[in-house]
Amino acid sequence: MVQLTDIAAQKVTQFLSSEQVDGAGLRVGVKGGGCSGFQYQLALDESKAGDHIFEDRGVRVIVDEASLELVDGSIVDYQESLMGAGFEVKNPNVVAACGCGSSFRVADEEPSCS
């Protein structure tokens, strides 16, 4: 399961209402890449066959089958600072992350670079 903080749920709800897409939610996915092996992909999207759908704070959270193992138990937050604003995934499965924080590695995965 993937959960949202209150502020993340508010931001997703705002984005969804401005897009006016019925049945859409926040897709939380993972793709290969970056120094540590995986990168998060967050997008407003509709569900597809085989997706896992969670409801949290009134927001649909959509995770594809391949990503679920890597993000299960994660919390999506939204941060605002002087350096910018954006979503952040707090993932209990991460064992290492790159210095810039844009990619991560989970147990039993080899790093893509050293």
VMD Tcl script that builds the backbone (N, CA, C; Angstrom):
set m [mol new atoms 342]
animate dup $m
set s [atomselect $m all]
$s set {name element resname resid chain x y z} {
  {N N MET 1 A 0.830 -1.178 0.000}
  {CA C MET 1 A 0.000 0.000 0.000}
  {C C MET 1 A 0.880 1.249 0.000}
  {N N VAL 2 A 0.433 2.276 -0.658}
  {CA C VAL 2 A 1.113 3.569 -0.697}
  {C C VAL 2 A 0.157 4.605 -0.116}
  {N N GLN 3 A 0.671 5.442 0.788}
  {CA C GLN 3 A -0.154 6.447 1.447}
  {C C GLN 3 A 0.318 7.850 1.089}
  {N N LEU 4 A -0.528 8.824 1.380}
  {CA C LEU 4 A -0.227 10.230 1.140}
  {C C LEU 4 A -0.284 10.987 2.452}
  {N N THR 5 A 0.562 12.012 2.585}
  {CA C THR 5 A 0.413 12.933 3.704}
  {C C THR 5 A -0.768 13.852 3.382}
  {N N ASP 6 A -1.209 14.594 4.385}
  {CA C ASP 6 A -2.329 15.514 4.169}
  {C C ASP 6 A -2.018 16.528 3.069}
  {N N ILE 7 A -0.822 17.134 3.111}
  {CA C ILE 7 A -0.467 18.151 2.119}
  {C C ILE 7 A -0.337 17.538 0.720}
  {N N ALA 8 A 0.190 16.336 0.610}
  {CA C ALA 8 A 0.291 15.675 -0.697}
  {C C ALA 8 A -1.099 15.397 -1.258}
  {N N ALA 9 A -2.003 14.937 -0.412}
  {CA C ALA 9 A -3.377 14.671 -0.856}
  {C C ALA 9 A -4.046 15.957 -1.322}
  {N N GLN 10 A -3.818 17.061 -0.596}
  {CA C GLN 10 A -4.389 18.350 -0.997}
  {C C GLN 10 A -3.866 18.781 -2.360}
  {N N LYS 11 A -2.553 18.647 -2.572}
  {CA C LYS 11 A -1.953 19.058 -3.849}
  {C C LYS 11 A -2.455 18.193 -4.998}
  {N N VAL 12 A -2.521 16.881 -4.792}
  {CA C VAL 12 A -3.018 15.988 -5.851}
  {C C VAL 12 A -4.460 16.340 -6.172}
  {N N THR 13 A -5.276 16.578 -5.150}
  {CA C THR 13 A -6.676 16.947 -5.366}
  {C C THR 13 A -6.774 18.240 -6.170}
  {N N GLN 14 A -5.935 19.224 -5.846}
  {CA C GLN 14 A -5.915 20.486 -6.601}
  {C C GLN 14 A -5.538 20.237 -8.060}
  {N N PHE 15 A -4.482 19.445 -8.290}
  {CA C PHE 15 A -4.041 19.162 -9.657}
  {C C PHE 15 A -5.114 18.426 -10.436}
  {N N LEU 16 A -5.760 17.438 -9.793}
  {CA C LEU 16 A -6.804 16.671 -10.474}
  {C C LEU 16 A -8.005 17.542 -10.819}
  {N N SER 17 A -8.380 18.448 -9.913}
  {CA C SER 17 A -9.534 19.303 -10.199}
  {C C SER 17 A -9.229 20.288 -11.320}
  {N N SER 18 A -7.985 20.741 -11.420}
  {CA C SER 18 A -7.630 21.655 -12.509}
  {C C SER 18 A -7.567 20.931 -13.852}
  {N N GLU 19 A -7.237 19.637 -13.831}
  {CA C GLU 19 A -7.183 18.847 -15.065}
  {C C GLU 19 A -8.564 18.352 -15.477}
  {N N GLN 20 A -9.491 18.274 -14.530}
  {CA C GLN 20 A -10.858 17.817 -14.758}
  {C C GLN 20 A -10.902 16.461 -15.469}
  {N N VAL 21 A -10.178 15.489 -14.903}
  {CA C VAL 21 A -10.162 14.137 -15.456}
  {C C VAL 21 A -10.882 13.227 -14.471}
  {N N ASP 22 A -12.020 12.688 -14.877}
  {CA C ASP 22 A -12.785 11.807 -13.999}
  {C C ASP 22 A -12.085 10.459 -13.847}
  {N N GLY 23 A -12.058 9.959 -12.613}
  {CA C GLY 23 A -11.505 8.636 -12.360}
  {C C GLY 23 A -9.993 8.564 -12.319}
  {N N ALA 24 A -9.325 9.693 -12.430}
  {CA C ALA 24 A -7.860 9.691 -12.402}
  {C C ALA 24 A -7.366 9.730 -10.965}
  {N N GLY 25 A -6.093 9.441 -10.811}
  {CA C GLY 25 A -5.462 9.475 -9.505}
  {C C GLY 25 A -3.982 9.719 -9.670}
  {N N LEU 26 A -3.259 9.541 -8.574}
  {CA C LEU 26 A -1.812 9.704 -8.594}
  {C C LEU 26 A -1.169 8.352 -8.868}
  {N N ARG 27 A -0.483 8.253 -10.002}
  {CA C ARG 27 A 0.253 7.031 -10.322}
  {C C ARG 27 A 1.644 7.134 -9.705}
  {N N VAL 28 A 1.999 6.135 -8.903}
  {CA C VAL 28 A 3.318 6.039 -8.298}
  {C C VAL 28 A 4.003 4.857 -8.957}
  {N N GLY 29 A 5.033 5.131 -9.733}
  {CA C GLY 29 A 5.741 4.081 -10.453}
  {C C GLY 29 A 7.240 4.192 -10.273}
  {N N VAL 30 A 7.908 3.170 -10.752}
  {CA C VAL 30 A 9.362 3.102 -10.670}
  {C C VAL 30 A 9.881 2.670 -12.036}
  {N N LYS 31 A 10.981 3.295 -12.458}
  {CA C LYS 31 A 11.658 2.860 -13.686}
  {C C LYS 31 A 13.136 2.706 -13.380}
  {N N GLY 32 A 13.807 1.911 -14.153}
  {CA C GLY 32 A 15.241 1.750 -14.002}
  {C C GLY 32 A 15.959 3.004 -14.442}
  {N N GLY 33 A 17.022 3.353 -13.721}
  {CA C GLY 33 A 17.806 4.512 -14.119}
  {C C GLY 33 A 18.420 5.220 -12.931}
  {N N GLY 34 A 19.248 6.181 -13.218}
  {CA C GLY 34 A 19.916 6.936 -12.169}
  {C C GLY 34 A 21.114 6.175 -11.622}
  {N N CYS 35 A 21.869 6.819 -10.791}
  {CA C CYS 35 A 23.087 6.226 -10.236}
  {C C CYS 35 A 22.819 5.019 -9.362}
  {N N SER 36 A 21.696 5.022 -8.650}
  {CA C SER 36 A 21.438 3.947 -7.699}
  {C C SER 36 A 20.585 2.816 -8.262}
  {N N GLY 37 A 20.019 2.973 -9.424}
  {CA C GLY 37 A 19.308 1.872 -10.058}
  {C C GLY 37 A 17.860 2.120 -10.402}
  {N N PHE 38 A 17.113 2.855 -9.569}
  {CA C PHE 38 A 15.698 3.107 -9.819}
  {C C PHE 38 A 15.377 4.571 -9.623}
  {N N GLN 39 A 14.346 5.030 -10.349}
  {CA C GLN 39 A 13.850 6.382 -10.178}
  {C C GLN 39 A 12.330 6.332 -10.060}
  {N N TYR 40 A 11.771 7.236 -9.263}
  {CA C TYR 40 A 10.320 7.314 -9.123}
  {C C TYR 40 A 9.721 8.037 -10.315}
  {N N GLN 41 A 8.508 7.632 -10.653}
  {CA C GLN 41 A 7.723 8.326 -11.658}
  {C C GLN 41 A 6.363 8.610 -11.044}
  {N N LEU 42 A 6.041 9.869 -10.877}
  {CA C LEU 42 A 4.748 10.272 -10.345}
  {C C LEU 42 A 4.003 11.018 -11.438}
  {N N ALA 43 A 2.730 10.673 -11.608}
  {CA C ALA 43 A 1.945 11.310 -12.661}
  {C C ALA 43 A 0.464 11.211 -12.333}
  {N N LEU 44 A -0.308 12.142 -12.858}
  {CA C LEU 44 A -1.755 12.028 -12.799}
  {C C LEU 44 A -2.153 11.115 -13.945}
  {N N ASP 45 A -2.920 10.076 -13.637}
  {CA C ASP 45 A -3.194 9.067 -14.652}
  {C C ASP 45 A -4.477 8.322 -14.294}
  {N N GLU 46 A -4.989 7.601 -15.260}
  {CA C GLU 46 A -6.114 6.700 -15.034}
  {C C GLU 46 A -5.567 5.295 -14.853}
  {N N SER 47 A -6.321 4.452 -14.172}
  {CA C SER 47 A -5.856 3.084 -13.938}
  {C C SER 47 A -5.957 2.257 -15.212}
  {N N LYS 48 A -5.100 1.230 -15.260}
  {CA C LYS 48 A -5.054 0.302 -16.388}
  {C C LYS 48 A -5.206 -1.115 -15.837}
  {N N ALA 49 A -5.465 -2.054 -16.707}
  {CA C ALA 49 A -5.597 -3.450 -16.287}
  {C C ALA 49 A -4.327 -3.889 -15.562}
  {N N GLY 50 A -4.484 -4.551 -14.437}
  {CA C GLY 50 A -3.347 -5.053 -13.679}
  {C C GLY 50 A -2.817 -4.100 -12.627}
  {N N ASP 51 A -3.309 -2.861 -12.607}
  {CA C ASP 51 A -2.872 -1.893 -11.604}
  {C C ASP 51 A -3.469 -2.226 -10.239}
  {N N HIS 52 A -2.748 -1.846 -9.203}
  {CA C HIS 52 A -3.266 -1.897 -7.840}
  {C C HIS 52 A -3.744 -0.491 -7.517}
  {N N ILE 53 A -4.937 -0.386 -6.952}
  {CA C ILE 53 A -5.520 0.922 -6.652}
  {C C ILE 53 A -5.798 1.000 -5.158}
  {N N PHE 54 A -5.270 2.055 -4.548}
  {CA C PHE 54 A -5.483 2.320 -3.133}
  {C C PHE 54 A -6.215 3.649 -3.016}
  {N N GLU 55 A -6.988 3.808 -1.986}
  {CA C GLU 55 A -7.656 5.072 -1.710}
  {C C GLU 55 A -7.081 5.612 -0.406}
  {N N ASP 56 A -6.566 6.831 -0.425}
  {CA C ASP 56 A -6.048 7.434 0.796}
  {C C ASP 56 A -6.395 8.911 0.801}
  {N N ARG 57 A -7.043 9.353 1.855}
  {CA C ARG 57 A -7.429 10.754 2.036}
  {C C ARG 57 A -8.232 11.271 0.843}
  {N N GLY 58 A -9.080 10.393 0.282}
  {CA C GLY 58 A -9.940 10.771 -0.831}
  {C C GLY 58 A -9.262 10.789 -2.178}
  {N N VAL 59 A -8.029 10.311 -2.260}
  {CA C VAL 59 A -7.277 10.308 -3.522}
  {C C VAL 59 A -6.996 8.865 -3.941}
  {N N ARG 60 A -7.210 8.586 -5.214}
  {CA C ARG 60 A -6.841 7.280 -5.755}
  {C C ARG 60 A -5.335 7.252 -5.986}
  {N N VAL 61 A -4.686 6.229 -5.450}
  {CA C VAL 61 A -3.256 6.026 -5.666}
  {C C VAL 61 A -3.129 4.769 -6.514}
  {N N ILE 62 A -2.488 4.891 -7.660}
  {CA C ILE 62 A -2.399 3.807 -8.643}
  {C C ILE 62 A -0.950 3.344 -8.734}
  {N N VAL 63 A -0.736 2.029 -8.611}
  {CA C VAL 63 A 0.609 1.464 -8.686}
  {C C VAL 63 A 0.562 0.247 -9.609}
  {N N ASP 64 A 1.444 0.211 -10.598}
  {CA C ASP 64 A 1.500 -0.946 -11.482}
  {C C ASP 64 A 2.127 -2.130 -10.752}
  {N N GLU 65 A 1.870 -3.313 -11.258}
  {CA C GLU 65 A 2.317 -4.554 -10.615}
  {C C GLU 65 A 3.824 -4.590 -10.403}
  {N N ALA 66 A 4.593 -4.191 -11.390}
  {CA C ALA 66 A 6.057 -4.258 -11.290}
  {C C ALA 66 A 6.606 -3.287 -10.243}
  {N N SER 67 A 5.968 -2.153 -10.061}
  {CA C SER 67 A 6.453 -1.153 -9.109}
  {C C SER 67 A 6.027 -1.437 -7.677}
  {N N LEU 68 A 4.946 -2.185 -7.496}
  {CA C LEU 68 A 4.384 -2.355 -6.163}
  {C C LEU 68 A 5.387 -2.915 -5.161}
  {N N GLU 69 A 6.141 -3.918 -5.550}
  {CA C GLU 69 A 7.125 -4.518 -4.645}
  {C C GLU 69 A 8.158 -3.491 -4.180}
  {N N LEU 70 A 8.493 -2.546 -5.042}
  {CA C LEU 70 A 9.527 -1.556 -4.733}
  {C C LEU 70 A 9.021 -0.380 -3.910}
  {N N VAL 71 A 7.718 -0.087 -3.979}
  {CA C VAL 71 A 7.184 1.082 -3.280}
  {C C VAL 71 A 6.198 0.731 -2.165}
  {N N ASP 72 A 5.937 -0.543 -1.953}
  {CA C ASP 72 A 4.980 -0.943 -0.923}
  {C C ASP 72 A 5.396 -0.392 0.441}
  {N N GLY 73 A 4.476 0.245 1.119}
  {CA C GLY 73 A 4.769 0.840 2.425}
  {C C GLY 73 A 5.242 2.281 2.360}
  {N N SER 74 A 5.342 2.839 1.159}
  {CA C SER 74 A 5.843 4.206 0.993}
  {C C SER 74 A 4.791 5.248 1.366}
  {N N ILE 75 A 5.295 6.436 1.686}
  {CA C ILE 75 A 4.447 7.591 1.953}
  {C C ILE 75 A 4.876 8.698 0.997}
  {N N VAL 76 A 3.911 9.240 0.259}
  {CA C VAL 76 A 4.188 10.350 -0.656}
  {C C VAL 76 A 3.878 11.645 0.085}
  {N N ASP 77 A 4.859 12.545 0.105}
  {CA C ASP 77 A 4.734 13.828 0.778}
  {C C ASP 77 A 4.918 14.937 -0.252}
  {N N TYR 78 A 4.555 16.151 0.120}
  {CA C TYR 78 A 4.784 17.318 -0.721}
  {C C TYR 78 A 5.553 18.327 0.113}
  {N N GLN 79 A 6.687 18.774 -0.396}
  {CA C GLN 79 A 7.561 19.697 0.323}
  {C C GLN 79 A 7.643 21.025 -0.415}
  {N N GLU 80 A 7.608 22.100 0.351}
  {CA C GLU 80 A 7.821 23.433 -0.202}
  {C C GLU 80 A 8.971 24.079 0.557}
  {N N SER 81 A 9.929 24.633 -0.180}
  {CA C SER 81 A 11.057 25.311 0.445}
  {C C SER 81 A 11.533 26.423 -0.472}
  {N N LEU 82 A 12.556 27.133 -0.042}
  {CA C LEU 82 A 13.132 28.185 -0.880}
  {C C LEU 82 A 13.769 27.625 -2.147}
  {N N MET 83 A 14.153 26.355 -2.085}
  {CA C MET 83 A 14.786 25.704 -3.242}
  {C C MET 83 A 13.771 25.189 -4.254}
  {N N GLY 84 A 12.490 25.198 -3.898}
  {CA C GLY 84 A 11.459 24.725 -4.808}
  {C C GLY 84 A 10.417 23.898 -4.086}
  {N N ALA 85 A 9.540 23.327 -4.852}
  {CA C ALA 85 A 8.460 22.523 -4.283}
  {C C ALA 85 A 8.284 21.284 -5.130}
  {N N GLY 86 A 7.823 20.224 -4.479}
  {CA C GLY 86 A 7.561 19.006 -5.226}
  {C C GLY 86 A 7.249 17.832 -4.321}
  {N N PHE 87 A 6.902 16.739 -4.956}
  {CA C PHE 87 A 6.570 15.526 -4.233}
  {C C PHE 87 A 7.839 14.770 -3.865}
  {N N GLU 88 A 7.760 14.086 -2.736}
  {CA C GLU 88 A 8.878 13.296 -2.233}
  {C C GLU 88 A 8.317 11.957 -1.750}
  {N N VAL 89 A 9.003 10.873 -2.092}
  {CA C VAL 89 A 8.571 9.549 -1.676}
  {C C VAL 89 A 9.451 9.085 -0.527}
  {N N LYS 90 A 8.819 8.778 0.587}
  {CA C LYS 90 A 9.526 8.215 1.743}
  {C C LYS 90 A 9.287 6.715 1.695}
  {N N ASN 91 A 10.330 5.978 1.293}
  {CA C ASN 91 A 10.201 4.563 0.974}
  {C C ASN 91 A 10.999 3.715 1.970}
  {N N PRO 92 A 10.323 2.867 2.756}
  {CA C PRO 92 A 11.034 2.042 3.736}
  {C C PRO 92 A 11.866 0.930 3.106}
  {N N ASN 93 A 11.708 0.692 1.815}
  {CA C ASN 93 A 12.439 -0.370 1.116}
  {C C ASN 93 A 13.809 0.076 0.611}
  {N N VAL 94 A 14.099 1.361 0.667}
  {CA C VAL 94 A 15.349 1.905 0.139}
  {C C VAL 94 A 16.505 1.594 1.093}
  {N N VAL 95 A 17.588 1.053 0.519}
  {CA C VAL 95 A 18.795 0.786 1.303}
  {C C VAL 95 A 19.917 1.745 0.940}
  {N N ALA 96 A 19.816 2.409 -0.202}
  {CA C ALA 96 A 20.815 3.394 -0.622}
  {C C ALA 96 A 20.177 4.345 -1.626}
  {N N ALA 97 A 20.649 5.588 -1.626}
  {CA C ALA 97 A 20.169 6.587 -2.570}
  {C C ALA 97 A 21.364 7.379 -3.073}
  {N N CYS 98 A 21.210 7.973 -4.241}
  {CA C CYS 98 A 22.304 8.777 -4.783}
  {C C CYS 98 A 22.387 10.103 -4.033}
  {N N GLY 99 A 23.469 10.804 -4.212}
  {CA C GLY 99 A 23.702 12.055 -3.505}
  {C C GLY 99 A 22.672 13.125 -3.794}
  {N N CYS 100 A 22.141 13.165 -5.002}
  {CA C CYS 100 A 21.158 14.202 -5.328}
  {C C CYS 100 A 19.749 13.780 -4.956}
  {N N GLY 101 A 19.565 12.523 -4.546}
  {CA C GLY 101 A 18.259 12.062 -4.084}
  {C C GLY 101 A 17.280 11.705 -5.171}
  {N N SER 102 A 17.718 11.633 -6.423}
  {CA C SER 102 A 16.770 11.338 -7.498}
  {C C SER 102 A 16.679 9.857 -7.847}
  {N N SER 103 A 17.563 9.034 -7.324}
  {CA C SER 103 A 17.461 7.599 -7.583}
  {C C SER 103 A 17.758 6.826 -6.310}
  {N N PHE 104 A 17.362 5.555 -6.314}
  {CA C PHE 104 A 17.483 4.745 -5.109}
  {C C PHE 104 A 17.760 3.293 -5.460}
  {N N ARG 105 A 18.128 2.532 -4.423}
  {CA C ARG 105 A 18.375 1.099 -4.559}
  {C C ARG 105 A 17.666 0.395 -3.421}
  {N N VAL 106 A 17.145 -0.800 -3.707}
  {CA C VAL 106 A 16.509 -1.628 -2.682}
  {C C VAL 106 A 17.391 -2.827 -2.427}
  {N N ALA 107 A 17.135 -3.550 -1.331}
  {CA C ALA 107 A 17.917 -4.746 -1.002}
  {C C ALA 107 A 17.846 -5.735 -2.160}
  {N N ASP 108 A 18.889 -6.517 -2.331}
  {CA C ASP 108 A 18.992 -7.546 -3.367}
  {C C ASP 108 A 19.116 -7.000 -4.781}
  {N N GLU 109 A 19.372 -5.710 -4.933}
  {CA C GLU 109 A 19.614 -5.125 -6.249}
  {C C GLU 109 A 21.028 -4.590 -6.293}
  {N N GLU 110 A 21.724 -4.816 -7.378}
  {CA C GLU 110 A 23.077 -4.313 -7.552}
  {C C GLU 110 A 23.050 -2.866 -7.998}
  {N N PRO 111 A 23.931 -2.017 -7.481}
  {CA C PRO 111 A 23.980 -0.632 -7.957}
  {C C PRO 111 A 24.378 -0.591 -9.431}
  {N N SER 112 A 23.830 0.401 -10.159}
  {CA C SER 112 A 24.127 0.480 -11.579}
  {C C SER 112 A 25.446 1.174 -11.864}
  {N N CYS 113 A 26.006 1.896 -10.904}
  {CA C CYS 113 A 27.300 2.498 -11.061}
  {C C CYS 113 A 27.979 2.606 -9.702}
  {N N SER 114 A 29.284 2.795 -9.671}
  {CA C SER 114 A 29.955 2.907 -8.376}
  {C C SER 114 A 30.669 4.223 -8.254}
}
mol reanalyze $m
mol bondsrecalc $m
mol representation Tube
mol addrep $m
